[in-house]
Amino acid sequence: MHERQVLVVGYDGIELVDVASVTSCLAMANRLGATPPYAVRFATLSGGTVRCDSGLELPSQVALQDVNHLHTLVVSGGLGHAAAAADHALLAQVRRLARSSSRVASVCTGASVLAAAGLLDGRRATTHWHHTAELAAAYPAVRFDPAPIFVRDDHVWTSGGVTAALDLTLAFVEADHDAELARWVAMGMVTYLQRPGNQAQMSMFVRARRPEHAVVRRVLDHVTANPDVELSTARLAAVAGVSERHLTRLLVAHAGQTPARLVRQVRLEAAATALVTTDQAVSSIAKATGFRSGEALRQAFSAWFGISPTQYRTVHRRRAQ
């Protein structure tokens, strides 16, 4: 039987979860009847063992130079990504394999290897939100977006950090087979149905650390407490006691977003919370979160999360049952 050849590329300092999310998900797809099945191998440049950034060691199954004719090439991320992106021999092999692959992908900071190899030039891509600014500065030809769980640009896919690899791989299964198999794989992995690619990697309401800058904290607190009032840049600047231009500079520097995008994210996340925790109509939620109508909320919500408010409510209510 014809198999879909998948190669997961590693190097010293890889994140083990980046590798396992891909390999375990595809193995589950095989057990559930994926036809044709996936033939998955883990490869390194030398064909030897690599040390994960957790300290565990992972032996490879094959050397990169011994591989040809892939269906999917996946480059893992990890703390060793910068050294990997500077390894010319590794980059040469990744470029060679990418030319014969139907699909090229990266997990987390593995995007730095694809970018260094020139495979993301002119494309939209994502990576772990914490490293987006760093990679965007290093590779200006790439349009890095810190928000999505994963991004597909033609045959090139990139994902956000760590467990976003699972969402990425479930999307592979759906693209290669169908949504039903992807659903069964998600159930077998004891995870939820894969999150839409456009869903944000990190909620505004669950940030590990609040912004250190006092003005930025004041603005964020005002927006989250009052999503239904006027939140123009001029109004926020007045709340902060600074000029509009200075406020924009501060928010971009300390929150990674313009005032308008910050407001949009907070309002949409407030709407998402209301959809799951209340029985309010979409039109009522729209009014309470600063949208002029239910239709305006539906359009903004679908563009941000990749799913309609009604679908979001149905899926997340089902998860809680």
Order of alpha helices (4+ residues) and beta strands (2+ residues): beta-alpha-beta-beta-beta-beta-beta-alpha-alpha-beta-alpha-beta-alpha-beta-beta-beta-alpha-alpha-alpha-alpha-alpha-alpha-alpha-alpha-alpha
